[in-house]
């Protein structure tokens, strides 16, 4: 079951059941059954949120269980008086629970313990401020909320990226429907990169050659013709072709040196 990003598509029946649950006292005979019903209505949405994290190497079933935990917390703490829809309220709670799972389970790169604890503190502040503000807080908002220097908060943001690294064997879906791996999409150093400047410098110099000289270079270096083949096409000897090539290249070298 797919859920669109638009929170206005929240099901009316589930919303009505949730509002009725909030109106009941916890000791009401119908409370527990209605609570289970509301949680069940939104479990598909929790799975939808969990699928956003499926490329991080954790088993999907584990992520779904963590998402359900976040959903339960959201159902138990939601209040219509907040003035927002339930999915708007629940999404950062479910997402935060999943991110907390990754944070607490493993760090792929070594991060000092102090920074791990600071990152946890910052993420908790982000979640609380997101609920209060209805939008993602800035680093300045988090720093003010925690009464911490801004540079420490920014450092904590950067440290969070270290708790999970992507394998180069992770499958990647391309726009045309084909698949590849992350490693195959990482670029390598282009051995011809160092020639770019020389080629750009040569362009105006080549324009100054005669039509015959350009033709000789074209046949030799772009058509891979031998000097004998060039001579046959021009009606001259191979020795003359060799001499003409040497003269042309020497003139280009001198002009290129003068430009440099």
C-alpha positions as CSV (number, residue, x, y, z in Angstrom):
1,X,0.0,0.0,0.0
2,X,1.6,3.2,-1.1
3,X,1.2,6.6,0.6
4,X,1.7,9.8,-1.2
5,X,3.8,12.6,0.3
6,X,0.7,14.8,0.6
7,X,-0.6,14.5,4.1
8,X,-4.1,15.5,3.0
9,X,-4.6,12.0,1.8
10,X,-4.9,10.7,5.3
11,X,-7.8,8.3,5.6
12,X,-10.9,9.8,7.2
13,X,-11.9,6.6,9.0
14,X,-8.5,6.3,10.7
15,X,-8.5,10.0,11.7
16,X,-12.0,9.7,13.2
17,X,-11.0,6.6,15.2
18,X,-7.9,8.5,16.5
19,X,-9.9,11.5,17.6
20,X,-12.4,9.2,19.4
21,X,-9.5,7.5,21.1
22,X,-8.2,10.8,22.4
23,X,-11.6,11.6,23.8
24,X,-11.7,8.4,25.9
25,X,-10.0,8.1,29.3
26,X,-7.3,5.4,29.5
27,X,-9.4,3.3,31.8
28,X,-12.4,3.2,29.5
29,X,-13.5,-0.4,28.5
30,X,-13.2,0.4,24.8
31,X,-9.8,2.2,25.1
32,X,-7.4,-0.7,24.5
33,X,-9.4,-2.2,21.6
34,X,-9.8,1.2,19.9
35,X,-6.1,2.0,20.5
36,X,-5.1,-1.4,18.8
37,X,-7.5,-0.5,15.9
38,X,-6.0,2.9,15.4
39,X,-2.4,1.6,15.4
40,X,-3.4,-1.1,12.9
41,X,-4.9,1.5,10.6
42,X,-1.6,3.4,10.4
43,X,0.8,0.5,10.3
44,X,0.9,0.6,6.5
45,X,2.1,4.2,6.7
46,X,4.8,3.2,9.2
47,X,6.0,0.6,6.7
48,X,6.0,3.2,4.0
49,X,8.3,5.4,6.1
50,X,10.5,2.4,6.9
51,X,11.0,1.7,3.2
52,X,12.8,5.1,2.8
53,X,15.7,3.6,4.7
54,X,15.8,0.2,2.9
55,X,19.2,0.9,1.2
56,X,21.1,1.3,4.5
57,X,21.8,-2.4,5.0
58,X,19.3,-3.2,7.8
59,X,16.8,-6.1,7.3
60,X,13.4,-4.6,6.3
61,X,11.6,-6.5,9.0
62,X,13.8,-4.9,11.7
63,X,13.1,-1.4,10.3
64,X,9.4,-2.1,10.2
65,X,9.4,-3.1,13.9
66,X,11.2,0.1,14.8
67,X,8.8,2.1,12.7
68,X,5.9,0.4,14.6
69,X,7.4,1.5,17.9
70,X,7.5,5.1,16.7
71,X,3.9,4.8,15.5
72,X,2.8,3.6,18.9
73,X,4.5,6.5,20.6
74,X,2.8,8.9,18.1
75,X,-0.6,7.4,18.7
76,X,-0.2,7.6,22.5
77,X,1.0,11.2,22.5
78,X,-0.9,12.8,19.7
79,X,-3.3,15.6,20.7
80,X,-5.8,17.2,18.2
81,X,-5.1,20.4,20.0
82,X,-1.7,20.5,18.4
83,X,-3.5,21.9,15.3
84,X,-1.8,19.6,12.9
85,X,-2.7,16.3,11.1
86,X,-1.7,13.1,12.7
87,X,0.6,12.1,9.9
88,X,2.4,15.4,10.1
89,X,2.9,14.8,13.8
90,X,3.8,11.1,13.5
91,X,6.2,11.2,10.5
92,X,9.2,12.8,12.4
93,X,8.5,10.6,15.4
94,X,8.6,7.4,13.3
95,X,11.6,8.7,11.3
96,X,13.4,9.7,14.4
97,X,12.9,6.2,15.9
98,X,14.4,4.6,12.8
99,X,17.3,7.0,12.8
100,X,17.8,6.4,16.5
101,X,17.9,2.7,15.8
102,X,20.8,3.2,13.3
103,X,22.6,5.5,15.6
104,X,22.4,3.2,18.6
105,X,23.1,0.0,16.7
106,X,26.3,0.7,14.9
107,X,28.8,3.3,13.7
108,X,30.7,2.2,10.6
109,X,33.4,4.7,11.2
110,X,35.2,5.5,14.4
111,X,33.7,8.6,16.1
112,X,34.7,9.7,19.6
113,X,32.2,8.8,22.3
114,X,31.7,12.5,23.2
115,X,30.6,13.2,19.6
116,X,28.3,10.2,19.5
117,X,26.6,11.5,22.7
118,X,26.4,15.0,21.3
119,X,24.9,13.7,18.0
120,X,22.2,11.9,20.0
121,X,21.5,15.1,21.9
122,X,21.2,17.1,18.7
123,X,19.0,14.6,16.9
124,X,16.7,14.5,19.9
125,X,16.5,18.3,19.8
126,X,15.8,18.2,16.1
127,X,12.8,15.8,16.6
128,X,11.3,17.9,19.4
129,X,11.8,21.2,17.6
130,X,10.3,19.7,14.4
131,X,7.1,18.8,16.4
132,X,7.0,22.3,17.9
133,X,7.8,24.3,14.8
134,X,6.1,22.0,12.2
135,X,9.2,22.2,10.1
136,X,12.8,21.0,10.3
137,X,14.8,23.3,12.6
138,X,18.0,25.1,11.5
139,X,21.3,24.4,13.1
140,X,21.0,27.8,14.8
141,X,17.6,26.7,16.2
142,X,19.1,23.6,17.7
143,X,22.1,25.4,19.1
144,X,19.9,27.9,20.8
145,X,17.6,25.2,22.1
146,X,20.5,23.2,23.6
147,X,22.4,26.3,24.7
148,X,25.5,25.0,22.8
149,X,28.0,26.7,20.4
150,X,26.8,26.6,16.8
151,X,30.1,25.0,15.7
152,X,29.6,22.1,18.0
153,X,26.1,21.5,16.6
154,X,27.4,21.6,13.0
155,X,30.2,19.2,14.0
156,X,27.5,16.8,15.4
157,X,25.6,17.0,12.1
158,X,28.7,16.0,10.2
159,X,29.4,13.1,12.7
160,X,26.0,11.6,12.0
161,X,27.1,10.7,8.5
162,X,29.7,8.3,10.0
163,X,27.3,5.9,11.7
164,X,26.6,4.1,8.4
165,X,28.6,4.0,5.2
166,X,27.2,2.7,1.9
167,X,28.8,-0.4,0.3
168,X,30.1,0.0,-3.2
169,X,28.1,-3.1,-4.1
170,X,24.7,-1.5,-3.2
171,X,22.4,-1.9,-6.2
172,X,21.3,1.3,-7.9
173,X,18.3,1.6,-10.2
174,X,18.9,3.8,-13.3
175,X,16.2,6.0,-15.0
176,X,16.1,3.7,-18.0
177,X,15.2,0.7,-15.8
178,X,18.6,-0.9,-15.9
179,X,20.6,-1.6,-12.7
180,X,24.1,-1.1,-11.7
181,X,26.1,-0.8,-8.4
182,X,27.2,2.3,-6.6
183,X,30.9,1.5,-7.2
184,X,30.3,1.5,-11.0
185,X,29.0,5.1,-10.8
186,X,32.0,6.5,-9.0
187,X,34.2,8.4,-11.4
188,X,37.9,7.8,-11.9
189,X,40.7,10.2,-12.9
190,X,40.5,10.9,-16.6
191,X,44.0,10.4,-18.0
192,X,43.2,12.9,-20.8
193,X,42.3,15.7,-18.4
194,X,45.9,17.1,-18.4
195,X,45.6,17.5,-22.2
196,X,42.6,19.9,-22.1
197,X,44.7,23.0,-21.7
198,X,47.0,22.1,-24.5
199,X,44.1,21.2,-26.8
200,X,42.4,24.5,-26.1
201,X,45.7,26.4,-26.8
202,X,46.2,24.5,-30.1
203,X,42.8,25.4,-31.5
204,X,43.6,28.9,-32.7
205,X,47.0,27.8,-33.9
206,X,45.5,25.1,-36.1
207,X,43.2,27.6,-37.6
208,X,46.2,29.5,-38.9
209,X,47.4,26.5,-40.9
210,X,46.8,26.3,-44.7
211,X,44.1,23.9,-46.0
212,X,46.8,21.5,-47.3
213,X,48.6,21.4,-43.9
214,X,45.3,20.8,-42.1
215,X,44.5,18.0,-44.5
216,X,47.9,16.3,-43.9
217,X,47.4,16.4,-40.1
218,X,43.8,15.1,-40.5
219,X,45.0,12.1,-42.6
220,X,47.9,11.3,-40.3
221,X,46.5,11.8,-36.8
222,X,42.7,11.4,-37.2
223,X,42.4,8.9,-40.1
224,X,45.6,7.0,-39.0
225,X,46.9,6.9,-42.6
226,X,50.6,6.0,-43.2
227,X,52.9,8.5,-44.8
228,X,53.0,6.4,-47.9
229,X,49.2,6.5,-48.1
230,X,49.2,10.3,-47.6
231,X,51.8,10.7,-50.3
232,X,49.8,8.7,-52.7
233,X,46.7,10.8,-52.1
234,X,48.6,14.1,-52.4
235,X,50.8,13.0,-55.3
236,X,54.1,13.4,-53.5
237,X,56.7,11.0,-52.1
238,X,56.7,9.5,-48.6
239,X,59.9,11.5,-47.9
240,X,58.2,14.8,-48.7
241,X,55.2,13.8,-46.5
242,X,57.7,13.2,-43.6
243,X,59.4,16.5,-44.2
244,X,56.0,18.4,-44.4
245,X,54.8,16.8,-41.1
246,X,58.1,17.7,-39.3
247,X,57.8,21.3,-40.5
248,X,54.1,21.6,-39.5
249,X,54.7,20.1,-36.0
250,X,57.8,22.2,-35.4
251,X,55.9,25.4,-36.3
252,X,53.0,24.5,-34.0
253,X,55.5,23.7,-31.1
254,X,57.2,27.1,-31.5
255,X,53.9,29.0,-31.6
256,X,52.5,27.0,-28.6
257,X,55.7,27.9,-26.7
258,X,55.3,31.5,-27.6
259,X,51.7,31.5,-26.3
260,X,52.7,29.8,-23.1
